[in-house]
Amino acid sequence: MTSRIVVTGTDTGIGKTVFSAGLAGFLGARYWKPVQAGIEEETDAQLVARLGGLPADRIVPERYRLRTPASPHQSAARDGVRIDPAALDVPDGGDRPLVIEGAGGLMVPLDGSTLYIDVFARWQLPVVLCARTALGTINHSLLSVEALRKRGIDMLGIAFIGDSNPESERAICEIGQVRRLGRLPRLAPLAADTLQAAFKASFRREDFNP
């Protein structure tokens, strides 16, 4: 079976989708966003296709497409939809790796009782934890590492996103006893070619082998 990797984050808005786009392009992978909340503007799948250079056949359709850009459980309620976490099964088949992107952080609710991390625990797939490098990242990152370990979820490591902050990155990796995969810097312009160049300079393919 080809590798399947979950990309999650310590918070929302940290660049997880851009990282997923870069990773999918870097690995020649397919991409799947199980729940898309917010479809009026560019969706995460569309962004990944554009920045990762992925053709349509490497984008796995979302299981749920919700109109409101909010936490999935809130967006679903406003749309009159009930998310069934048990229906979020990882797609089968395909001869390429699969990058799966969650929504927001680990504790984002899918319904009244199920968090995204609960689905990750059921899947038992390796996780890449994306963390910003800005102030507050040590606390958010170590709490996320602890939550993953408590549920027996394997981590490939942490991918940092943002400006260099070696002291914080070192503290997180040493205290959390987790591998540093690399750091994706801020890119200007942010485009498919600059993203792939940054991935090739900052990450190693072999680190993403489960």
Secondary structure, DSSP 8 states (H G I E B T S, - for coil): ---EEEEEESSSSSSHHHHHHHHHHHHT-EEE-SEEE--SS--HHHHHHHHHT--GGGEE--SEEESSSS-HHHHHHHHT----GGG-------SS-EEEEEEEETT-BSSSS-BHHHHHHHHT--EEEEEE-STTHHHHHHHHHHHHHHTT--EEEEEEESS--HHHHHHHHHHHT--EEEEE---SS--HHHHHHHHHHH--GGGG--
